[in-house]
């Protein structure tokens, strides 16, 4: 990797760092607080710690070596210093990292423990909840349907999902103007800030309001949302909203006649070698094979009838309701594979052609993004570059997990990281320092190994 390419990637990551705090999933509870910085809403959580706070005291003991797994480092030793340092500071049990150059997986590593109680060491391809990194997967799926002519970006949501519309129609008539394009770009009109809560994390409340058994299904949640007012006219403003992508999941089902998960797996994931990915389960007893255990020190009321008070990461929300917005489970290796579906290279057949890729990364015609150094396209934050392909990135977080992935076009590099713990009470700082650890690690890599590790993780 040349110094110019490295600077290109570092600049992209630094840009992402500055913005990530503004796109955090509001996955804690309905009382999550908001502040406004530079015209963008920054989501912060209530002042209750979810992982151990960084210590301000000077340590006098030597930290035990953190277990690591994966192929030889081959010149990428900087990661073994900076990632564990970040994990120790924030008391995160496990992390995995993957880096691809072109369509070759050149680096992958596991750090720490997938399960502290059993001392199970995390593997480079261990499965994690990926949170809102599910949104790019949904966007690629929807755009592939558009590419095939089975769906249009200008199709109206209510025409595609008539069964979800309450008797008498939506409360707000402007819902009739919401299109697939609006849902993809977070311009449909729902603002979690204005609503004061995120409907996908209010399964018990919504089930009670709708007379259904808790947790409320995705369909029940969306019908409830259609009984509420919009916050702005569709297409006139940007407001990051999980519920829009849950609507997109139901649109995929309506157009294809199959479940959202089944269609995504057949059309997008399986062709790209991502066949271990699936929608996760909410409770620990549903933990998948090779899935890590999640850590958080908050307890909350379960959304399940028999749940009582539970650890927030296990049962306080429904992964099945969240599905298309944040319900997928996968590995960092999987996330690197995703980018091969639209990179325009000759190796792995693309899921999206050149024209559809352009549609995915196009800047929306919106005052909010006018003159901005980055914007939300369709499923990705996009950083335009002076030469080459743009940089694409997304982060994701639900209780007990955090991750992000990034594709730097000019440097031809893709990177992903996943953690099985996070800090809710100091999330903006956690977020920033997670990115900073990556930037520092990358700055220590002068060249990437000439190898392809994908075959080791089939």
Secondary structure per residue as TSV (DSSP state, phi and psi in degrees):
chain	resnum	aa	ss	phi	psi
A	1	X	-	360.0	123.4
A	2	X	-	-73.9	160.6
A	3	X	H	-63.2	-33.2
A	4	X	H	-65.2	-43.8
A	5	X	H	-63.9	-39.4
A	6	X	H	-64.0	-42.6
A	7	X	H	-61.9	-36.6
A	8	X	H	-61.3	-46.3
A	9	X	H	-66.5	-42.3
A	10	X	H	-63.1	-38.6
A	11	X	H	-63.4	-39.8
A	12	X	H	-65.4	-44.4
A	13	X	H	-65.0	-38.3
A	14	X	H	-64.5	-38.1
A	15	X	H	-62.6	-42.9
A	16	X	H	-62.3	-38.9
A	17	X	H	-57.9	-42.3
A	18	X	H	-65.4	-25.8
A	19	X	H	-105.2	-19.5
A	20	X	H	-56.7	-35.8
A	21	X	G	-62.4	-18.7
A	22	X	G	-87.9	-1.6
A	23	X	G	-126.4	20.7
A	24	X	-	-63.4	136.6
A	25	X	-	-62.4	134.3
A	26	X	-	-85.6	68.2
A	27	X	-	-99.2	7.3
A	28	X	S	-85.1	-62.3
A	29	X	-	-170.0	-179.0
A	30	X	T	-74.8	-6.0
A	31	X	T	-101.9	10.2
A	32	X	-	-55.1	134.6
A	33	X	E	-90.7	159.3
A	34	X	E	-133.0	146.1
A	35	X	E	-130.5	166.0
A	36	X	E	-117.7	129.6
A	37	X	E	-132.2	121.1
A	38	X	T	57.5	34.5
A	39	X	T	84.1	-0.1
A	40	X	E	-118.9	139.7
A	41	X	E	-77.9	127.0
A	42	X	E	-108.4	123.6
A	43	X	E	-91.7	127.4
A	44	X	E	-126.5	152.5
A	45	X	-	-98.7	166.5
A	46	X	-	-57.7	153.1
A	47	X	S	-75.6	62.3
A	48	X	-	-128.8	124.0
A	49	X	-	-68.3	139.8
A	50	X	S	-111.1	-18.9
A	51	X	S	-137.6	165.5
A	52	X	-	-60.0	134.3
A	53	X	-	-68.8	147.2
A	54	X	-	-58.1	136.6
A	55	X	-	-78.7	141.4
A	56	X	-	-99.1	-1.7
A	57	X	S	-88.5	151.8
A	58	X	-	-78.3	126.0
A	59	X	-	-78.8	135.8
A	60	X	-	-110.0	-5.6
A	61	X	S	-103.9	156.2
A	62	X	-	-84.1	128.6
A	63	X	-	-67.4	136.5
A	64	X	-	-65.7	152.1
A	65	X	-	-62.6	136.0
A	66	X	-	-84.0	131.6
A	67	X	-	-64.6	140.8
A	68	X	E	-130.9	152.1
A	69	X	E	-135.6	153.8
A	70	X	S	130.3	173.8
A	71	X	S	-64.9	167.4
A	72	X	-	-52.5	147.1
A	73	X	-	-66.3	-39.1
A	74	X	S	53.8	50.8
A	75	X	S	94.3	4.4
A	76	X	-	-112.9	33.8
A	77	X	T	-64.0	-21.6
A	78	X	H	-58.2	-31.1
A	79	X	H	-65.1	-34.0
A	80	X	H	-70.9	-12.8
A	81	X	H	-94.1	-50.9
A	82	X	H	-82.5	-36.5
A	83	X	H	-66.8	-49.3
A	84	X	H	-60.6	-36.3
A	85	X	H	-59.4	-45.2
A	86	X	H	-62.6	-44.1
A	87	X	H	-61.7	-43.3
A	88	X	H	-64.5	-41.4
A	89	X	H	-60.3	-39.8
A	90	X	H	-103.7	8.3
A	91	X	T	55.0	45.9
A	92	X	-	-93.1	124.8
A	93	X	-	-68.5	-38.8
A	94	X	E	-146.0	152.7
A	95	X	E	-149.1	151.0
A	96	X	E	-129.5	148.3
A	97	X	E	-131.5	141.8
A	98	X	E	-140.9	142.2
A	99	X	E	-134.3	133.8
A	100	X	E	-121.8	144.0
A	101	X	E	-117.7	120.9
A	102	X	T	62.5	-127.4
A	103	X	T	-107.4	19.5
A	104	X	E	-108.5	133.3
A	105	X	E	-82.8	111.2
A	106	X	E	-103.3	-16.6
A	107	X	E	-152.9	136.3
A	108	X	E	-153.0	145.9
A	109	X	E	-156.5	143.6
A	110	X	E	-114.1	138.5
A	111	X	E	-127.3	126.1
A	112	X	E	88.8	-152.3
A	113	X	E	-115.8	124.1
A	114	X	E	-67.1	-29.4
A	115	X	E	-147.6	109.3
A	116	X	T	-65.9	-33.2
A	117	X	T	-67.7	-31.5
A	118	X	T	-107.2	-0.7
A	119	X	T	60.9	24.1
A	120	X	E	-70.3	125.4
A	121	X	E	-83.5	136.9
A	122	X	-	-68.7	144.6
A	123	X	-	-104.5	157.3
A	124	X	T	-56.9	-27.7
A	125	X	T	-109.6	22.3
A	126	X	-	-60.2	152.6
A	127	X	B	-93.2	139.1
A	128	X	E	-133.2	154.3
A	129	X	E	-66.4	131.0
A	130	X	-	-103.9	-0.7
A	131	X	G	56.4	-133.6
A	132	X	G	-73.3	-2.0
A	133	X	G	-67.5	-9.0
A	134	X	H	-64.5	-28.2
A	135	X	H	-62.7	-44.4
A	136	X	H	-58.4	-35.7
A	137	X	H	-63.4	-43.9
A	138	X	H	-64.8	-41.9
A	139	X	H	-62.3	-44.6
A	140	X	H	-60.5	-40.4
A	141	X	H	-63.2	-46.4
A	142	X	H	-64.4	-43.9
A	143	X	H	-67.4	-30.3
A	144	X	H	-65.6	-36.3
A	145	X	H	-66.7	-38.6
A	146	X	H	-63.6	-43.6
A	147	X	H	-58.9	-36.4
A	148	X	T	-79.9	-7.5
A	149	X	T	82.1	12.6
A	150	X	S	-88.7	-6.6
A	151	X	-	-156.6	151.9
A	152	X	-	-121.2	144.8
A	153	X	T	-62.0	-22.9
A	154	X	T	-96.8	4.8
A	155	X	-	-63.2	140.1
A	156	X	B	-82.7	137.7
A	157	X	H	-58.5	-44.2
A	158	X	H	-66.0	-28.0
A	159	X	H	-72.8	-31.5
A	160	X	H	-82.3	-26.5
A	161	X	-	-127.9	55.7
A	162	X	G	-62.3	-28.6
A	163	X	G	-70.5	-17.3
A	164	X	G	-89.8	-12.7
A	165	X	S	-75.3	128.1
A	166	X	-	-61.2	156.3
A	167	X	T	-56.1	131.2
A	168	X	T	90.3	-4.5
A	169	X	-	92.7	171.5
A	170	X	-	-61.3	149.9
A	171	X	S	-60.6	-41.6
A	172	X	S	-99.6	115.6
A	173	X	G	-62.6	-19.4
A	174	X	G	-65.2	-18.4
A	175	X	G	-58.2	-28.5
A	176	X	G	-62.4	-16.8
A	177	X	G	-94.9	-4.7
A	178	X	-	-71.6	128.1
A	179	X	B	-113.3	170.4
A	180	X	H	-57.4	-40.7
A	181	X	H	-58.1	-44.6
A	182	X	H	-61.2	-41.6
A	183	X	H	-64.5	-40.7
A	184	X	H	-66.3	-33.5
A	185	X	H	-101.2	6.9
A	186	X	T	59.2	41.3
A	187	X	-	-122.7	22.6
A	188	X	S	-75.0	-24.7
A	189	X	S	122.0	-8.7
A	190	X	-	-90.8	127.6
A	191	X	-	-121.8	117.2
A	192	X	H	-63.7	-29.3
A	193	X	H	-65.9	-46.7
A	194	X	H	-69.0	-37.0
A	195	X	H	-69.3	-31.3
A	196	X	T	87.2	4.4
A	197	X	S	-163.8	165.4
A	198	X	-	-107.7	112.0
A	199	X	G	-55.4	-32.8
A	200	X	G	-71.0	-14.4
A	201	X	G	-106.4	17.1
A	202	X	-	-121.4	45.9
A	203	X	H	-62.6	-40.8
A	204	X	H	-68.2	-47.7
A	205	X	H	-58.3	-45.2
A	206	X	H	-71.5	-39.2
A	207	X	H	-60.7	-42.7
A	208	X	H	-63.8	-41.3
A	209	X	H	-65.6	-32.6
A	210	X	H	-95.6	0.9
A	211	X	T	69.5	31.3
A	212	X	-	-113.2	164.5
A	213	X	-	-74.8	134.9
A	214	X	S	-76.3	145.7
A	215	X	S	-80.8	147.7
A	216	X	-	-61.3	135.6
A	217	X	-	-70.3	169.2
A	218	X	H	-58.3	-41.8
A	219	X	H	-65.3	-44.2
A	220	X	H	-63.2	-40.9
A	221	X	H	-60.8	-42.7
A	222	X	H	-70.9	-38.3
A	223	X	H	-61.6	-41.4
A	224	X	H	-59.6	-43.8
A	225	X	H	-61.3	-37.0
A	226	X	T	-71.1	-8.8
A	227	X	T	-89.4	0.1
A	228	X	S	-107.1	164.5
A	229	X	-	-79.5	149.6
A	230	X	-	-75.9	159.1
A	231	X	S	-91.5	-20.9
A	232	X	S	-160.5	165.0
A	233	X	-	-63.9	134.3
A	234	X	T	-54.2	135.9
A	235	X	T	84.2	4.4
A	236	X	S	-108.7	-11.0
A	237	X	-	-154.0	166.2
A	238	X	-	-110.4	130.1
A	239	X	-	-147.6	112.0
A	240	X	-	-62.2	121.1
A	241	X	-	-142.5	119.6
A	242	X	H	-59.0	-36.2
A	243	X	H	-61.4	-30.5
A	244	X	H	-60.6	-37.8
A	245	X	H	-78.0	-25.8
A	246	X	H	-66.6	-39.0
A	247	X	H	-58.6	-42.3
A	248	X	H	-62.0	-36.8
A	249	X	H	-60.3	-39.2
A	250	X	H	-72.3	-30.9
A	251	X	H	-66.4	-41.5
A	252	X	H	-56.0	-43.7
A	253	X	H	-66.2	-40.5
A	254	X	H	-66.7	-38.3
A	255	X	H	-75.6	-37.6
A	256	X	H	-96.9	-19.5
A	257	X	S	74.0	15.4
A	258	X	S	-127.0	166.8
A	259	X	-	-65.4	152.5
A	260	X	H	-55.5	-49.7
A	261	X	H	-61.5	-44.9
A	262	X	H	-60.9	-44.1
A	263	X	H	-67.9	-44.1
A	264	X	H	-60.8	-43.5
A	265	X	I	-61.4	-42.6
A	266	X	I	-74.3	-40.9
A	267	X	I	-90.2	-26.5
A	268	X	I	-120.8	-56.8
A	269	X	I	-72.5	-51.9
A	270	X	G	-59.9	-43.9
A	271	X	G	-61.3	-22.7
A	272	X	G	-98.2	7.8
A	273	X	T	79.1	19.6
A	274	X	-	-102.2	48.1
A	275	X	T	-82.2	-0.3
A	276	X	T	-92.7	-9.4
A	277	X	-	-75.5	141.0
A	278	X	E	-159.0	167.2
A	279	X	E	-69.4	133.1
A	280	X	-	-81.4	176.2
A	281	X	-	-108.2	153.9
A	282	X	S	-81.3	-34.6
A	283	X	S	-104.6	154.3
A	284	X	G	-62.1	-31.5
A	285	X	G	-67.6	-14.8
A	286	X	G	-96.2	10.3
A	287	X	-	-55.5	132.6
A	288	X	-	-78.1	159.8
A	289	X	T	-59.6	132.6
A	290	X	T	73.6	5.9
A	291	X	B	-86.3	140.3
A	292	X	-	-71.7	166.6
A	293	X	-	-93.5	145.1
A	294	X	-	-104.8	149.7
A	295	X	B	-129.1	134.1
A	296	X	-	-164.5	144.2
A	297	X	-	-104.5	19.6
A	298	X	-	-100.5	149.3
A	299	X	E	-119.7	142.2
A	300	X	E	-145.9	171.7
A	301	X	E	-69.6	135.2
A	302	X	-	-70.1	150.1
A	303	X	S	-87.0	-3.2
A	304	X	S	-96.8	144.0
A	305	X	T	-57.1	-33.3
A	306	X	T	-100.7	15.2
A	307	X	-	-85.4	-37.3
A	308	X	-	65.4	-144.6
A	309	X	E	-90.0	131.1
A	310	X	E	-135.6	160.1
A	311	X	E	-57.0	135.9
A	312	X	T	-56.0	-31.3
A	313	X	T	-80.0	-9.6
A	314	X	T	-128.9	82.9
A	315	X	T	112.7	-3.7
A	316	X	S	-84.2	-5.6
A	317	X	S	-151.4	164.9
A	318	X	-	-106.4	113.5
A	319	X	H	-62.8	-31.6
A	320	X	H	-70.8	-32.7
A	321	X	H	-71.2	-37.3
A	322	X	H	-74.6	-13.9
A	323	X	H	-24.0	-75.4
A	324	X	H	-71.6	-14.9
A	325	X	H	-96.3	-26.2
A	326	X	H	-174.1	24.4
A	327	X	-	-99.8	-2.0
A	328	X	E	-78.3	151.2
A	329	X	E	-120.2	132.9
A	330	X	E	-165.1	-172.7
A	331	X	-	-115.4	167.6
A	332	X	H	-64.6	-32.2
A	333	X	H	-62.8	-42.0
A	334	X	H	-59.3	-43.4
A	335	X	H	-64.3	-36.8
A	336	X	H	-66.1	-36.8
A	337	X	H	-63.8	-33.6
A	338	X	H	-55.6	-42.0
A	339	X	H	-65.3	-22.2
A	340	X	T	-69.4	-12.2
A	341	X	T	-79.9	-6.0
A	342	X	S	-151.6	32.4
A	343	X	S	-92.2	-6.1
A	344	X	-	73.5	10.7
A	345	X	-	-89.4	167.4
A	346	X	S	-83.5	-10.1
A	347	X	S	-76.0	-95.5
A	348	X	S	-68.8	128.8
A	349	X	-	-58.1	134.1
A	350	X	-	-74.0	144.2
A	351	X	S	-80.1	-36.9
A	352	X	S	-112.9	135.2
A	353	X	-	-82.0	178.3
A	354	X	H	-60.5	-42.7
A	355	X	H	-63.8	-41.7
A	356	X	H	-69.6	-35.4
A	357	X	H	-60.3	-41.0
A	358	X	H	-63.2	-39.6
A	359	X	H	-62.5	-41.7
A	360	X	H	-62.2	-37.5
A	361	X	H	-101.7	4.7
A	362	X	-	-67.6	144.8
A	363	X	-	-74.5	124.9
A	364	X	-	-64.2	146.7
A	365	X	S	-79.9	88.4
A	366	X	-	-149.2	133.8
A	367	X	G	-56.7	-34.4
A	368	X	G	-55.9	-35.0
A	369	X	G	-102.2	0.7
A	370	X	T	-62.8	121.0
A	371	X	T	75.0	1.5
A	372	X	-	-73.6	148.6
A	373	X	S	-78.4	-5.4
A	374	X	-	-157.0	166.8
A	375	X	E	-156.8	167.8
A	376	X	E	-95.2	117.2
A	377	X	-	-83.2	-116.1
A	378	X	S	-122.5	91.3
A	379	X	S	93.0	-6.2
A	380	X	S	-138.9	147.6
A	381	X	E	-78.5	136.8
A	382	X	E	-122.9	129.2
A	383	X	E	-112.7	105.5
A	384	X	-	-62.9	145.6
A	385	X	-	-120.6	152.1
A	386	X	S	-67.6	-29.5
A	387	X	S	-136.0	146.9
A	388	X	S	78.2	-170.3
A	389	X	S	-69.9	154.2
A	390	X	-	-71.1	166.4
A	391	X	E	-88.8	135.5
A	392	X	E	-118.5	140.3
A	393	X	E	-153.4	159.4
A	394	X	E	-157.6	148.0
A	395	X	E	-116.1	172.8
A	396	X	E	-158.6	143.8
A	397	X	E	-157.7	130.2
A	398	X	E	-129.8	165.7
A	399	X	T	-49.1	125.3
A	400	X	T	90.3	-1.5
A	401	X	E	-150.8	157.8
A	402	X	E	-156.0	145.1
A	403	X	E	-163.6	165.8
A	404	X	E	-154.2	159.5
A	405	X	E	-139.2	154.3
A	406	X	E	-149.3	142.8
A	407	X	E	-125.4	113.3
A	408	X	E	-97.1	107.8
A	409	X	T	-58.7	-55.6
A	410	X	T	-59.8	-35.6
A	411	X	T	-83.9	-10.1
A	412	X	T	57.8	39.4
A	413	X	E	-124.4	141.9
A	414	X	E	-124.5	139.4
A	415	X	E	-140.6	148.2
A	416	X	E	-146.4	146.8
A	417	X	E	-141.7	143.2
A	418	X	E	-136.0	139.4
A	419	X	E	-123.0	150.4
A	420	X	S	-103.2	30.6
A	421	X	B	-162.2	162.6
A	422	X	-	-158.5	169.5
A	423	X	-	-108.2	120.4
A	424	X	S	-83.3	-44.6
A	425	X	T	-66.5	-26.1
A	426	X	T	-125.1	43.2
A	427	X	H	-60.4	-44.7
A	428	X	H	-55.8	-39.6
A	429	X	H	-69.9	-44.5
A	430	X	H	-55.4	-47.9
A	431	X	H	-57.6	-49.2
A	432	X	H	-63.4	-43.8
A	433	X	H	-73.6	-29.4
A	434	X	H	-62.0	-44.4
A	435	X	H	-65.2	-42.2
A	436	X	H	-61.6	-39.1
A	437	X	H	-61.1	-38.8
A	438	X	H	-68.1	-43.6
A	439	X	H	-59.0	-44.7
A	440	X	H	-64.5	-41.5
A	441	X	H	-62.6	-45.3
A	442	X	H	-62.2	-36.6
A	443	X	H	-65.0	-20.3
A	444	X	T	-89.0	1.8
A	445	X	-	-103.3	113.3
A	446	X	S	-86.4	-27.9
A	447	X	S	-155.6	146.7
A	448	X	-	-93.9	147.9
A	449	X	-	-59.1	146.1
A	450	X	S	-91.4	84.4
A	451	X	-	-160.5	167.6
A	452	X	-	-133.7	114.7
A	453	X	-	-96.6	1.1
A	454	X	G	-56.6	-37.6
A	455	X	G	-62.7	-23.1
A	456	X	G	-74.3	-13.0
A	457	X	G	-124.5	31.0
A	458	X	-	-75.7	360.0
